[in-house]
Amino acid sequence: MFLATILTFYGMKGTLSIILVHMISSDYFYRELFESVTIVVLIHSIFVYGTILWACFTFCPLKERWLLRKM
């Protein structure tokens, strides 16, 4: 349940970022740069956060996971 909540939050964050970038007018000079940076950051965060969460839930004992929830 905890992992699904975190992944849902990051999915909404990425979707909102892409929507906001596509709201920039098409004649804006740096629009392509903003799109590229947004997609790179989104993909990077998916893999980094996914790997960290996988490692946390795979290698942390249940007692330490309880401590992580309080943070």
mmCIF file as Biopython writes it, N, C-alpha, C and O atoms, coordinates in Angstrom:
data_model
#
loop_
_atom_site.group_PDB
_atom_site.id
_atom_site.type_symbol
_atom_site.label_atom_id
_atom_site.label_alt_id
_atom_site.label_comp_id
_atom_site.label_asym_id
_atom_site.label_entity_id
_atom_site.label_seq_id
_atom_site.pdbx_PDB_ins_code
_atom_site.Cartn_x
_atom_site.Cartn_y
_atom_site.Cartn_z
_atom_site.occupancy
_atom_site.B_iso_or_equiv
_atom_site.auth_seq_id
_atom_site.auth_asym_id
_atom_site.pdbx_PDB_model_num
ATOM 1   N N  . MET A ? 1  ? 0.817  -1.196 0.000   1.0 0.0 1  A 1 
ATOM 2   C CA . MET A ? 1  ? 0.000  0.000  0.000   1.0 0.0 1  A 1 
ATOM 3   C C  . MET A ? 1  ? 0.861  1.261  0.000   1.0 0.0 1  A 1 
ATOM 4   O O  . MET A ? 1  ? 0.594  2.204  -0.745  1.0 0.0 1  A 1 
ATOM 5   N N  . PHE A ? 2  ? 1.898  1.270  0.842   1.0 0.0 2  A 1 
ATOM 6   C CA . PHE A ? 2  ? 2.790  2.421  0.954   1.0 0.0 2  A 1 
ATOM 7   C C  . PHE A ? 2  ? 3.524  2.655  -0.363  1.0 0.0 2  A 1 
ATOM 8   O O  . PHE A ? 2  ? 3.641  3.795  -0.813  1.0 0.0 2  A 1 
ATOM 9   N N  . LEU A ? 3  ? 4.016  1.592  -0.980  1.0 0.0 3  A 1 
ATOM 10  C CA . LEU A ? 3  ? 4.747  1.699  -2.239  1.0 0.0 3  A 1 
ATOM 11  C C  . LEU A ? 3  ? 3.832  2.190  -3.355  1.0 0.0 3  A 1 
ATOM 12  O O  . LEU A ? 3  ? 4.244  3.009  -4.176  1.0 0.0 3  A 1 
ATOM 13  N N  . ALA A ? 4  ? 2.620  1.708  -3.394  1.0 0.0 4  A 1 
ATOM 14  C CA . ALA A ? 4  ? 1.670  2.142  -4.426  1.0 0.0 4  A 1 
ATOM 15  C C  . ALA A ? 4  ? 1.337  3.622  -4.272  1.0 0.0 4  A 1 
ATOM 16  O O  . ALA A ? 4  ? 1.177  4.323  -5.271  1.0 0.0 4  A 1 
ATOM 17  N N  . THR A ? 5  ? 1.233  4.098  -3.056  1.0 0.0 5  A 1 
ATOM 18  C CA . THR A ? 5  ? 0.955  5.517  -2.823  1.0 0.0 5  A 1 
ATOM 19  C C  . THR A ? 5  ? 2.105  6.382  -3.317  1.0 0.0 5  A 1 
ATOM 20  O O  . THR A ? 5  ? 1.884  7.420  -3.940  1.0 0.0 5  A 1 
ATOM 21  N N  . ILE A ? 6  ? 3.318  5.962  -3.042  1.0 0.0 6  A 1 
ATOM 22  C CA . ILE A ? 6  ? 4.482  6.728  -3.484  1.0 0.0 6  A 1 
ATOM 23  C C  . ILE A ? 6  ? 4.566  6.738  -5.008  1.0 0.0 6  A 1 
ATOM 24  O O  . ILE A ? 6  ? 4.799  7.789  -5.604  1.0 0.0 6  A 1 
ATOM 25  N N  . LEU A ? 7  ? 4.382  5.597  -5.637  1.0 0.0 7  A 1 
ATOM 26  C CA . LEU A ? 7  ? 4.463  5.541  -7.094  1.0 0.0 7  A 1 
ATOM 27  C C  . LEU A ? 7  ? 3.341  6.334  -7.754  1.0 0.0 7  A 1 
ATOM 28  O O  . LEU A ? 7  ? 3.546  6.926  -8.813  1.0 0.0 7  A 1 
ATOM 29  N N  . THR A ? 8  ? 2.166  6.353  -7.150  1.0 0.0 8  A 1 
ATOM 30  C CA . THR A ? 8  ? 1.068  7.160  -7.675  1.0 0.0 8  A 1 
ATOM 31  C C  . THR A ? 8  ? 1.399  8.643  -7.584  1.0 0.0 8  A 1 
ATOM 32  O O  . THR A ? 8  ? 1.112  9.404  -8.508  1.0 0.0 8  A 1 
ATOM 33  N N  . PHE A ? 9  ? 1.999  9.054  -6.477  1.0 0.0 9  A 1 
ATOM 34  C CA . PHE A ? 9  ? 2.393  10.453 -6.319  1.0 0.0 9  A 1 
ATOM 35  C C  . PHE A ? 9  ? 3.404  10.864 -7.388  1.0 0.0 9  A 1 
ATOM 36  O O  . PHE A ? 9  ? 3.269  11.929 -7.990  1.0 0.0 9  A 1 
ATOM 37  N N  . TYR A ? 10 ? 4.409  10.033 -7.625  1.0 0.0 10 A 1 
ATOM 38  C CA . TYR A ? 10 ? 5.414  10.377 -8.635  1.0 0.0 10 A 1 
ATOM 39  C C  . TYR A ? 10 ? 4.830  10.345 -10.032 1.0 0.0 10 A 1 
ATOM 40  O O  . TYR A ? 10 ? 5.252  11.125 -10.886 1.0 0.0 10 A 1 
ATOM 41  N N  . GLY A ? 11 ? 3.882  9.477  -10.291 1.0 0.0 11 A 1 
ATOM 42  C CA . GLY A ? 11 ? 3.228  9.466  -11.595 1.0 0.0 11 A 1 
ATOM 43  C C  . GLY A ? 11 ? 2.429  10.735 -11.835 1.0 0.0 11 A 1 
ATOM 44  O O  . GLY A ? 11 ? 2.444  11.283 -12.937 1.0 0.0 11 A 1 
ATOM 45  N N  . MET A ? 12 ? 1.730  11.203 -10.805 1.0 0.0 12 A 1 
ATOM 46  C CA . MET A ? 12 ? 0.972  12.455 -10.942 1.0 0.0 12 A 1 
ATOM 47  C C  . MET A ? 12 ? 1.912  13.642 -11.108 1.0 0.0 12 A 1 
ATOM 48  O O  . MET A ? 12 ? 1.624  14.565 -11.870 1.0 0.0 12 A 1 
ATOM 49  N N  . LYS A ? 13 ? 3.031  13.618 -10.397 1.0 0.0 13 A 1 
ATOM 50  C CA . LYS A ? 13 ? 4.012  14.692 -10.510 1.0 0.0 13 A 1 
ATOM 51  C C  . LYS A ? 13 ? 4.565  14.767 -11.934 1.0 0.0 13 A 1 
ATOM 52  O O  . LYS A ? 13 ? 4.703  15.859 -12.485 1.0 0.0 13 A 1 
ATOM 53  N N  . GLY A ? 14 ? 4.876  13.639 -12.523 1.0 0.0 14 A 1 
ATOM 54  C CA . GLY A ? 14 ? 5.398  13.619 -13.884 1.0 0.0 14 A 1 
ATOM 55  C C  . GLY A ? 14 ? 4.364  14.044 -14.909 1.0 0.0 14 A 1 
ATOM 56  O O  . GLY A ? 14 ? 4.676  14.770 -15.853 1.0 0.0 14 A 1 
ATOM 57  N N  . THR A ? 15 ? 3.138  13.593 -14.722 1.0 0.0 15 A 1 
ATOM 58  C CA . THR A ? 15 ? 2.061  13.971 -15.641 1.0 0.0 15 A 1 
ATOM 59  C C  . THR A ? 15 ? 1.810  15.473 -15.589 1.0 0.0 15 A 1 
ATOM 60  O O  . THR A ? 15 ? 1.637  16.114 -16.626 1.0 0.0 15 A 1 
ATOM 61  N N  . LEU A ? 16 ? 1.791  16.021 -14.408 1.0 0.0 16 A 1 
ATOM 62  C CA . LEU A ? 16 ? 1.580  17.458 -14.257 1.0 0.0 16 A 1 
ATOM 63  C C  . LEU A ? 16 ? 2.713  18.250 -14.901 1.0 0.0 16 A 1 
ATOM 64  O O  . LEU A ? 16 ? 2.468  19.283 -15.523 1.0 0.0 16 A 1 
ATOM 65  N N  . SER A ? 17 ? 3.936  17.783 -14.761 1.0 0.0 17 A 1 
ATOM 66  C CA . SER A ? 17 ? 5.080  18.467 -15.367 1.0 0.0 17 A 1 
ATOM 67  C C  . SER A ? 17 ? 4.968  18.500 -16.881 1.0 0.0 17 A 1 
ATOM 68  O O  . SER A ? 17 ? 5.202  19.537 -17.502 1.0 0.0 17 A 1 
ATOM 69  N N  . ILE A ? 18 ? 4.614  17.375 -17.474 1.0 0.0 18 A 1 
ATOM 70  C CA . ILE A ? 18 ? 4.497  17.307 -18.934 1.0 0.0 18 A 1 
ATOM 71  C C  . ILE A ? 18 ? 3.347  18.188 -19.423 1.0 0.0 18 A 1 
ATOM 72  O O  . ILE A ? 18 ? 3.476  18.863 -20.445 1.0 0.0 18 A 1 
ATOM 73  N N  . ILE A ? 19 ? 2.235  18.187 -18.707 1.0 0.0 19 A 1 
ATOM 74  C CA . ILE A ? 19 ? 1.101  19.034 -19.095 1.0 0.0 19 A 1 
ATOM 75  C C  . ILE A ? 19 ? 1.485  20.511 -19.038 1.0 0.0 19 A 1 
ATOM 76  O O  . ILE A ? 19 ? 1.152  21.274 -19.945 1.0 0.0 19 A 1 
ATOM 77  N N  . LEU A ? 20 ? 2.179  20.912 -17.986 1.0 0.0 20 A 1 
ATOM 78  C CA . LEU A ? 20 ? 2.576  22.309 -17.855 1.0 0.0 20 A 1 
ATOM 79  C C  . LEU A ? 20 ? 3.566  22.726 -18.942 1.0 0.0 20 A 1 
ATOM 80  O O  . LEU A ? 20 ? 3.499  23.851 -19.437 1.0 0.0 20 A 1 
ATOM 81  N N  . VAL A ? 21 ? 4.471  21.843 -19.313 1.0 0.0 21 A 1 
ATOM 82  C CA . VAL A ? 21 ? 5.420  22.173 -20.375 1.0 0.0 21 A 1 
ATOM 83  C C  . VAL A ? 21 ? 4.705  22.317 -21.713 1.0 0.0 21 A 1 
ATOM 84  O O  . VAL A ? 21 ? 5.060  23.180 -22.515 1.0 0.0 21 A 1 
ATOM 85  N N  . HIS A ? 22 ? 3.711  21.486 -21.958 1.0 0.0 22 A 1 
ATOM 86  C CA . HIS A ? 22 ? 2.986  21.569 -23.225 1.0 0.0 22 A 1 
ATOM 87  C C  . HIS A ? 22 ? 2.021  22.752 -23.280 1.0 0.0 22 A 1 
ATOM 88  O O  . HIS A ? 22 ? 1.476  23.058 -24.341 1.0 0.0 22 A 1 
ATOM 89  N N  . MET A ? 23 ? 1.809  23.414 -22.149 1.0 0.0 23 A 1 
ATOM 90  C CA . MET A ? 23 ? 0.978  24.612 -22.163 1.0 0.0 23 A 1 
ATOM 91  C C  . MET A ? 23 ? 1.746  25.855 -22.613 1.0 0.0 23 A 1 
ATOM 92  O O  . MET A ? 23 ? 1.149  26.902 -22.864 1.0 0.0 23 A 1 
ATOM 93  N N  . ILE A ? 24 ? 3.070  25.735 -22.714 1.0 0.0 24 A 1 
ATOM 94  C CA . ILE A ? 24 ? 3.878  26.863 -23.196 1.0 0.0 24 A 1 
ATOM 95  C C  . ILE A ? 24 ? 3.565  27.070 -24.674 1.0 0.0 24 A 1 
ATOM 96  O O  . ILE A ? 24 ? 3.422  26.102 -25.422 1.0 0.0 24 A 1 
ATOM 97  N N  . SER A ? 25 ? 3.461  28.304 -25.088 1.0 0.0 25 A 1 
ATOM 98  C CA . SER A ? 25 ? 3.110  28.584 -26.487 1.0 0.0 25 A 1 
ATOM 99  C C  . SER A ? 25 ? 4.181  28.038 -27.428 1.0 0.0 25 A 1 
ATOM 100 O O  . SER A ? 25 ? 5.365  28.010 -27.093 1.0 0.0 25 A 1 
ATOM 101 N N  . SER A ? 26 ? 3.747  27.608 -28.603 1.0 0.0 26 A 1 
ATOM 102 C CA . SER A ? 26 ? 4.643  26.935 -29.541 1.0 0.0 26 A 1 
ATOM 103 C C  . SER A ? 26 ? 5.669  27.873 -30.170 1.0 0.0 26 A 1 
ATOM 104 O O  . SER A ? 26 ? 6.661  27.402 -30.726 1.0 0.0 26 A 1 
ATOM 105 N N  . ASP A ? 27 ? 5.460  29.171 -30.098 1.0 0.0 27 A 1 
ATOM 106 C CA . ASP A ? 27 ? 6.431  30.091 -30.670 1.0 0.0 27 A 1 
ATOM 107 C C  . ASP A ? 27 ? 7.490  30.536 -29.660 1.0 0.0 27 A 1 
ATOM 108 O O  . ASP A ? 27 ? 8.367  31.334 -29.991 1.0 0.0 27 A 1 
ATOM 109 N N  . TYR A ? 28 ? 7.413  30.030 -28.445 1.0 0.0 28 A 1 
ATOM 110 C CA . TYR A ? 28 ? 8.416  30.349 -27.440 1.0 0.0 28 A 1 
ATOM 111 C C  . TYR A ? 28 ? 9.732  29.682 -27.829 1.0 0.0 28 A 1 
ATOM 112 O O  . TYR A ? 28 ? 9.748  28.505 -28.187 1.0 0.0 28 A 1 
ATOM 113 N N  . PHE A ? 29 ? 10.829 30.424 -27.760 1.0 0.0 29 A 1 
ATOM 114 C CA . PHE A ? 29 ? 12.114 29.970 -28.281 1.0 0.0 29 A 1 
ATOM 115 C C  . PHE A ? 29 ? 12.660 28.738 -27.555 1.0 0.0 29 A 1 
ATOM 116 O O  . PHE A ? 29 ? 13.234 27.856 -28.194 1.0 0.0 29 A 1 
ATOM 117 N N  . TYR A ? 30 ? 12.493 28.662 -26.244 1.0 0.0 30 A 1 
ATOM 118 C CA . TYR A ? 30 ? 13.077 27.586 -25.448 1.0 0.0 30 A 1 
ATOM 119 C C  . TYR A ? 30 ? 12.102 26.448 -25.139 1.0 0.0 30 A 1 
ATOM 120 O O  . TYR A ? 30 ? 12.356 25.663 -24.226 1.0 0.0 30 A 1 
ATOM 121 N N  . ARG A ? 31 ? 11.015 26.340 -25.863 1.0 0.0 31 A 1 
ATOM 122 C CA . ARG A ? 31 ? 10.013 25.315 -25.567 1.0 0.0 31 A 1 
ATOM 123 C C  . ARG A ? 31 ? 10.580 23.905 -25.699 1.0 0.0 31 A 1 
ATOM 124 O O  . ARG A ? 31 ? 10.336 23.059 -24.838 1.0 0.0 31 A 1 
ATOM 125 N N  . GLU A ? 32 ? 11.329 23.645 -26.756 1.0 0.0 32 A 1 
ATOM 126 C CA . GLU A ? 32 ? 11.912 22.316 -26.952 1.0 0.0 32 A 1 
ATOM 127 C C  . GLU A ? 32 ? 12.906 21.972 -25.845 1.0 0.0 32 A 1 
ATOM 128 O O  . GLU A ? 32 ? 12.993 20.822 -25.412 1.0 0.0 32 A 1 
ATOM 129 N N  . LEU A ? 33 ? 13.649 22.973 -25.394 1.0 0.0 33 A 1 
ATOM 130 C CA . LEU A ? 33 ? 14.583 22.749 -24.291 1.0 0.0 33 A 1 
ATOM 131 C C  . LEU A ? 33 ? 13.826 22.355 -23.025 1.0 0.0 33 A 1 
ATOM 132 O O  . LEU A ? 33 ? 14.213 21.409 -22.339 1.0 0.0 33 A 1 
ATOM 133 N N  . PHE A ? 34 ? 12.749 23.078 -22.712 1.0 0.0 34 A 1 
ATOM 134 C CA . PHE A ? 34 ? 11.945 22.739 -21.538 1.0 0.0 34 A 1 
ATOM 135 C C  . PHE A ? 34 ? 11.349 21.338 -21.651 1.0 0.0 34 A 1 
ATOM 136 O O  . PHE A ? 34 ? 11.331 20.592 -20.672 1.0 0.0 34 A 1 
ATOM 137 N N  . GLU A ? 35 ? 10.862 20.976 -22.839 1.0 0.0 35 A 1 
ATOM 138 C CA . GLU A ? 35 ? 10.315 19.635 -23.023 1.0 0.0 35 A 1 
ATOM 139 C C  . GLU A ? 35 ? 11.380 18.567 -22.808 1.0 0.0 35 A 1 
ATOM 140 O O  . GLU A ? 35 ? 11.135 17.568 -22.132 1.0 0.0 35 A 1 
ATOM 141 N N  . SER A ? 36 ? 12.554 18.777 -23.379 1.0 0.0 36 A 1 
ATOM 142 C CA . SER A ? 36 ? 13.628 17.795 -23.239 1.0 0.0 36 A 1 
ATOM 143 C C  . SER A ? 36 ? 14.072 17.636 -21.793 1.0 0.0 36 A 1 
ATOM 144 O O  . SER A ? 36 ? 14.235 16.517 -21.308 1.0 0.0 36 A 1 
ATOM 145 N N  . VAL A ? 37 ? 14.265 18.744 -21.113 1.0 0.0 37 A 1 
ATOM 146 C CA . VAL A ? 37 ? 14.713 18.683 -19.721 1.0 0.0 37 A 1 
ATOM 147 C C  . VAL A ? 37 ? 13.650 18.029 -18.846 1.0 0.0 37 A 1 
ATOM 148 O O  . VAL A ? 37 ? 13.984 17.245 -17.957 1.0 0.0 37 A 1 
ATOM 149 N N  . THR A ? 38 ? 12.388 18.332 -19.078 1.0 0.0 38 A 1 
ATOM 150 C CA . THR A ? 38 ? 11.315 17.738 -18.289 1.0 0.0 38 A 1 
ATOM 151 C C  . THR A ? 38 ? 11.259 16.234 -18.473 1.0 0.0 38 A 1 
ATOM 152 O O  . THR A ? 38 ? 11.115 15.496 -17.498 1.0 0.0 38 A 1 
ATOM 153 N N  . ILE A ? 39 ? 11.371 15.772 -19.703 1.0 0.0 39 A 1 
ATOM 154 C CA . ILE A ? 39 ? 11.311 14.333 -19.962 1.0 0.0 39 A 1 
ATOM 155 C C  . ILE A ? 39 ? 12.526 13.612 -19.376 1.0 0.0 39 A 1 
ATOM 156 O O  . ILE A ? 39 ? 12.394 12.517 -18.830 1.0 0.0 39 A 1 
ATOM 157 N N  . VAL A ? 40 ? 13.712 14.227 -19.488 1.0 0.0 40 A 1 
ATOM 158 C CA . VAL A ? 40 ? 14.916 13.611 -18.920 1.0 0.0 40 A 1 
ATOM 159 C C  . VAL A ? 40 ? 14.814 13.520 -17.402 1.0 0.0 40 A 1 
ATOM 160 O O  . VAL A ? 40 ? 15.142 12.487 -16.819 1.0 0.0 40 A 1 
ATOM 161 N N  . VAL A ? 41 ? 14.363 14.590 -16.761 1.0 0.0 41 A 1 
ATOM 162 C CA . VAL A ? 41 ? 14.221 14.571 -15.300 1.0 0.0 41 A 1 
ATOM 163 C C  . VAL A ? 41 ? 13.167 13.562 -14.877 1.0 0.0 41 A 1 
ATOM 164 O O  . VAL A ? 41 ? 13.345 12.868 -13.875 1.0 0.0 41 A 1 
ATOM 165 N N  . LEU A ? 42 ? 12.086 13.469 -15.616 1.0 0.0 42 A 1 
ATOM 166 C CA . LEU A ? 42 ? 11.028 12.508 -15.296 1.0 0.0 42 A 1 
ATOM 167 C C  . LEU A ? 42 ? 11.527 11.073 -15.404 1.0 0.0 42 A 1 
ATOM 168 O O  . LEU A ? 42 ? 11.301 10.268 -14.501 1.0 0.0 42 A 1 
ATOM 169 N N  . ILE A ? 43 ? 12.192 10.756 -16.485 1.0 0.0 43 A 1 
ATOM 170 C CA . ILE A ? 43 ? 12.712 9.389  -16.668 1.0 0.0 43 A 1 
ATOM 171 C C  . ILE A ? 43 ? 13.783 9.081  -15.625 1.0 0.0 43 A 1 
ATOM 172 O O  . ILE A ? 43 ? 13.814 7.983  -15.070 1.0 0.0 43 A 1 
ATOM 173 N N  . HIS A ? 44 ? 14.653 10.042 -15.360 1.0 0.0 44 A 1 
ATOM 174 C CA . HIS A ? 44 ? 15.689 9.849  -14.348 1.0 0.0 44 A 1 
ATOM 175 C C  . HIS A ? 44 ? 15.066 9.610  -12.972 1.0 0.0 44 A 1 
ATOM 176 O O  . HIS A ? 44 ? 15.501 8.718  -12.244 1.0 0.0 44 A 1 
ATOM 177 N N  . SER A ? 45 ? 14.062 10.391 -12.615 1.0 0.0 45 A 1 
ATOM 178 C CA . SER A ? 45 ? 13.448 10.220 -11.301 1.0 0.0 45 A 1 
ATOM 179 C C  . SER A ? 45 ? 12.715 8.891  -11.185 1.0 0.0 45 A 1 
ATOM 180 O O  . SER A ? 45 ? 12.688 8.291  -10.110 1.0 0.0 45 A 1 
ATOM 181 N N  . ILE A ? 46 ? 12.118 8.422  -12.282 1.0 0.0 46 A 1 
ATOM 182 C CA . ILE A ? 46 ? 11.445 7.121  -12.233 1.0 0.0 46 A 1 
ATOM 183 C C  . ILE A ? 46 ? 12.448 6.018  -11.934 1.0 0.0 46 A 1 
ATOM 184 O O  . ILE A ? 46 ? 12.202 5.167  -11.080 1.0 0.0 46 A 1 
ATOM 185 N N  . PHE A ? 47 ? 13.582 6.030  -12.638 1.0 0.0 47 A 1 
ATOM 186 C CA . PHE A ? 47 ? 14.561 4.966  -12.426 1.0 0.0 47 A 1 
ATOM 187 C C  . PHE A ? 47 ? 15.277 5.102  -11.090 1.0 0.0 47 A 1 
ATOM 188 O O  . PHE A ? 47 ? 15.511 4.095  -10.421 1.0 0.0 47 A 1 
ATOM 189 N N  . VAL A ? 48 ? 15.631 6.314  -10.683 1.0 0.0 48 A 1 
ATOM 190 C CA . VAL A ? 48 ? 16.341 6.494  -9.411  1.0 0.0 48 A 1 
ATOM 191 C C  . VAL A ? 48 ? 15.423 6.181  -8.243  1.0 0.0 48 A 1 
ATOM 192 O O  . VAL A ? 48 ? 15.796 5.406  -7.362  1.0 0.0 48 A 1 
ATOM 193 N N  . TYR A ? 49 ? 14.220 6.769  -8.212  1.0 0.0 49 A 1 
ATOM 194 C CA . TYR A ? 49 ? 13.302 6.500  -7.104  1.0 0.0 49 A 1 
ATOM 195 C C  . TYR A ? 49 ? 12.830 5.051  -7.107  1.0 0.0 49 A 1 
ATOM 196 O O  . TYR A ? 49 ? 12.653 4.446  -6.050  1.0 0.0 49 A 1 
ATOM 197 N N  . GLY A ? 50 ? 12.631 4.511  -8.276  1.0 0.0 50 A 1 
ATOM 198 C CA . GLY A ? 50 ? 12.236 3.100  -8.352  1.0 0.0 50 A 1 
ATOM 199 C C  . GLY A ? 50 ? 13.306 2.183  -7.798  1.0 0.0 50 A 1 
ATOM 200 O O  . GLY A ? 50 ? 13.002 1.234  -7.076  1.0 0.0 50 A 1 
ATOM 201 N N  . THR A ? 51 ? 14.562 2.459  -8.132  1.0 0.0 51 A 1 
ATOM 202 C CA . THR A ? 51 ? 15.660 1.637  -7.630  1.0 0.0 51 A 1 
ATOM 203 C C  . THR A ? 51 ? 15.830 1.794  -6.126  1.0 0.0 51 A 1 
ATOM 204 O O  . THR A ? 51 ? 16.060 0.815  -5.417  1.0 0.0 51 A 1 
ATOM 205 N N  . ILE A ? 52 ? 15.717 3.019  -5.645  1.0 0.0 52 A 1 
ATOM 206 C CA . ILE A ? 52 ? 15.849 3.248  -4.196  1.0 0.0 52 A 1 
ATOM 207 C C  . ILE A ? 52 ? 14.718 2.562  -3.438  1.0 0.0 52 A 1 
ATOM 208 O O  . ILE A ? 52 ? 14.959 1.929  -2.410  1.0 0.0 52 A 1 
ATOM 209 N N  . LEU A ? 53 ? 13.491 2.680  -3.932  1.0 0.0 53 A 1 
ATOM 210 C CA . LEU A ? 53 ? 12.373 2.017  -3.255  1.0 0.0 53 A 1 
ATOM 211 C C  . LEU A ? 53 ? 12.496 0.506  -3.305  1.0 0.0 53 A 1 
ATOM 212 O O  . LEU A ? 53 ? 12.206 -0.175 -2.322  1.0 0.0 53 A 1 
ATOM 213 N N  . TRP A ? 54 ? 12.923 -0.023 -4.443  1.0 0.0 54 A 1 
ATOM 214 C CA . TRP A ? 54 ? 13.112 -1.474 -4.551  1.0 0.0 54 A 1 
ATOM 215 C C  . TRP A ? 54 ? 14.157 -1.938 -3.552  1.0 0.0 54 A 1 
ATOM 216 O O  . TRP A ? 54 ? 13.953 -2.934 -2.859  1.0 0.0 54 A 1 
ATOM 217 N N  . ALA A ? 55 ? 15.286 -1.220 -3.470  1.0 0.0 55 A 1 
ATOM 218 C CA . ALA A ? 55 ? 16.337 -1.604 -2.535  1.0 0.0 55 A 1 
ATOM 219 C C  . ALA A ? 55 ? 15.860 -1.487 -1.092  1.0 0.0 55 A 1 
ATOM 220 O O  . ALA A ? 55 ? 16.173 -2.336 -0.257  1.0 0.0 55 A 1 
ATOM 221 N N  . CYS A ? 56 ? 15.119 -0.455 -0.812  1.0 0.0 56 A 1 
ATOM 222 C CA . CYS A ? 56 ? 14.624 -0.257 0.548   1.0 0.0 56 A 1 
ATOM 223 C C  . CYS A ? 56 ? 13.687 -1.381 0.968   1.0 0.0 56 A 1 
ATOM 224 O O  . CYS A ? 56 ? 13.817 -1.925 2.064   1.0 0.0 56 A 1 
ATOM 225 N N  . PHE A ? 57 ? 12.758 -1.724 0.109   1.0 0.0 57 A 1 
ATOM 226 C CA . PHE A ? 57 ? 11.791 -2.762 0.465   1.0 0.0 57 A 1 
ATOM 227 C C  . PHE A ? 57 ? 12.341 -4.166 0.322   1.0 0.0 57 A 1 
ATOM 228 O O  . PHE A ? 57 ? 11.767 -5.107 0.870   1.0 0.0 57 A 1 
ATOM 229 N N  . THR A ? 58 ? 13.433 -4.331 -0.396  1.0 0.0 58 A 1 
ATOM 230 C CA . THR A ? 58 ? 14.026 -5.656 -0.531  1.0 0.0 58 A 1 
ATOM 231 C C  . THR A ? 58 ? 15.009 -5.948 0.579   1.0 0.0 58 A 1 
ATOM 232 O O  . THR A ? 58 ? 15.020 -7.051 1.126   1.0 0.0 58 A 1 
ATOM 233 N N  . PHE A ? 59 ? 15.837 -4.973 0.920   1.0 0.0 59 A 1 
ATOM 234 C CA . PHE A ? 59 ? 16.941 -5.233 1.833   1.0 0.0 59 A 1 
ATOM 235 C C  . PHE A ? 59 ? 16.726 -4.720 3.249   1.0 0.0 59 A 1 
ATOM 236 O O  . PHE A ? 59 ? 17.452 -5.132 4.154   1.0 0.0 59 A 1 
ATOM 237 N N  . CYS A ? 60 ? 15.769 -3.845 3.474   1.0 0.0 60 A 1 
ATOM 238 C CA . CYS A ? 60 ? 15.516 -3.350 4.832   1.0 0.0 60 A 1 
ATOM 239 C C  . CYS A ? 60 ? 14.604 -4.323 5.568   1.0 0.0 60 A 1 
ATOM 240 O O  . CYS A ? 60 ? 13.586 -4.755 5.027   1.0 0.0 60 A 1 
ATOM 241 N N  . PRO A ? 61 ? 14.964 -4.664 6.792   1.0 0.0 61 A 1 
ATOM 242 C CA . PRO A ? 61 ? 14.052 -5.495 7.587   1.0 0.0 61 A 1 
ATOM 243 C C  . PRO A ? 61 ? 12.767 -4.730 7.905   1.0 0.0 61 A 1 
ATOM 244 O O  . PRO A ? 61 ? 12.712 -3.505 7.798   1.0 0.0 61 A 1 
ATOM 245 N N  . LEU A ? 62 ? 11.763 -5.463 8.288   1.0 0.0 62 A 1 
ATOM 246 C CA . LEU A ? 62 ? 10.455 -4.875 8.563   1.0 0.0 62 A 1 
ATOM 247 C C  . LEU A ? 62 ? 10.526 -3.839 9.682   1.0 0.0 62 A 1 
ATOM 248 O O  . LEU A ? 62 ? 9.804  -2.843 9.637   1.0 0.0 62 A 1 
ATOM 249 N N  . LYS A ? 63 ? 11.368 -4.048 10.673  1.0 0.0 63 A 1 
ATOM 250 C CA . LYS A ? 63 ? 11.498 -3.113 11.782  1.0 0.0 63 A 1 
ATOM 251 C C  . LYS A ? 63 ? 12.020 -1.755 11.290  1.0 0.0 63 A 1 
ATOM 252 O O  . LYS A ? 63 ? 11.563 -0.717 11.768  1.0 0.0 63 A 1 
ATOM 253 N N  . GLU A ? 64 ? 12.957 -1.747 10.355  1.0 0.0 64 A 1 
ATOM 254 C CA . GLU A ? 64 ? 13.505 -0.494 9.833   1.0 0.0 64 A 1 
ATOM 255 C C  . GLU A ? 64 ? 12.512 0.203  8.900   1.0 0.0 64 A 1 
ATOM 256 O O  . GLU A ? 64 ? 12.518 1.431  8.811   1.0 0.0 64 A 1 
ATOM 257 N N  . ARG A ? 65 ? 11.673 -0.545 8.213   1.0 0.0 65 A 1 
ATOM 258 C CA . ARG A ? 65 ? 10.651 0.075  7.369   1.0 0.0 65 A 1 
ATOM 259 C C  . ARG A ? 65 ? 9.672  0.884  8.205   1.0 0.0 65 A 1 
ATOM 260 O O  . ARG A ? 65 ? 9.203  1.936  7.772   1.0 0.0 65 A 1 
ATOM 261 N N  . TRP A ? 66 ? 9.363  0.395  9.401   1.0 0.0 66 A 1 
ATOM 262 C CA . TRP A ? 66 ? 8.479  1.122  10.286  1.0 0.0 66 A 1 
ATOM 263 C C  . TRP A ? 66 ? 9.071  2.482  10.631  1.0 0.0 66 A 1 
ATOM 264 O O  . TRP A ? 66 ? 8.337  3.463  10.750  1.0 0.0 66 A 1 
ATOM 265 N N  . LEU A ? 67 ? 10.385 2.551  10.793  1.0 0.0 67 A 1 
ATOM 266 C CA . LEU A ? 67 ? 11.040 3.810  11.097  1.0 0.0 67 A 1 
ATOM 267 C C  . LEU A ? 67 ? 10.998 4.756  9.903   1.0 0.0 67 A 1 
ATOM 268 O O  . LEU A ? 67 ? 10.895 5.971  10.078  1.0 0.0 67 A 1 
ATOM 269 N N  . LEU A ? 68 ? 11.079 4.209  8.690   1.0 0.0 68 A 1 
ATOM 270 C CA . LEU A ? 68 ? 11.041 5.039  7.498   1.0 0.0 68 A 1 
ATOM 271 C C  . LEU A ? 68 ? 9.680  5.699  7.309   1.0 0.0 68 A 1 
ATOM 272 O O  . LEU A ? 68 ? 9.602  6.803  6.771   1.0 0.0 68 A 1 
ATOM 273 N N  . ARG A ? 69 ? 8.622  5.051  7.738   1.0 0.0 69 A 1 
ATOM 274 C CA . ARG A ? 69 ? 7.286  5.615  7.589   1.0 0.0 69 A 1 
ATOM 275 C C  . ARG A ? 69 ? 7.103  6.866  8.439   1.0 0.0 69 A 1 
ATOM 276 O O  . ARG A ? 69 ? 6.306  7.740  8.099   1.0 0.0 69 A 1 
ATOM 277 N N  . LYS A ? 70 ? 7.835  6.953  9.540   1.0 0.0 70 A 1 
ATOM 278 C CA . LYS A ? 70 ? 7.685  8.114  10.422  1.0 0.0 70 A 1 
ATOM 279 C C  . LYS A ? 70 ? 8.414  9.339  9.887   1.0 0.0 70 A 1 
ATOM 280 O O  . LYS A ? 70 ? 8.189  10.444 10.381  1.0 0.0 70 A 1 
ATOM 281 N N  . MET A ? 71 ? 9.277  9.176  8.897   1.0 0.0 71 A 1 
ATOM 282 C CA . MET A ? 71 ? 10.048 10.314 8.369   1.0 0.0 71 A 1 
ATOM 283 C C  . MET A ? 71 ? 9.189  11.213 7.527   1.0 0.0 71 A 1 
ATOM 284 O O  . MET A ? 71 ? 9.673  12.217 7.005   1.0 0.0 71 A 1 
#
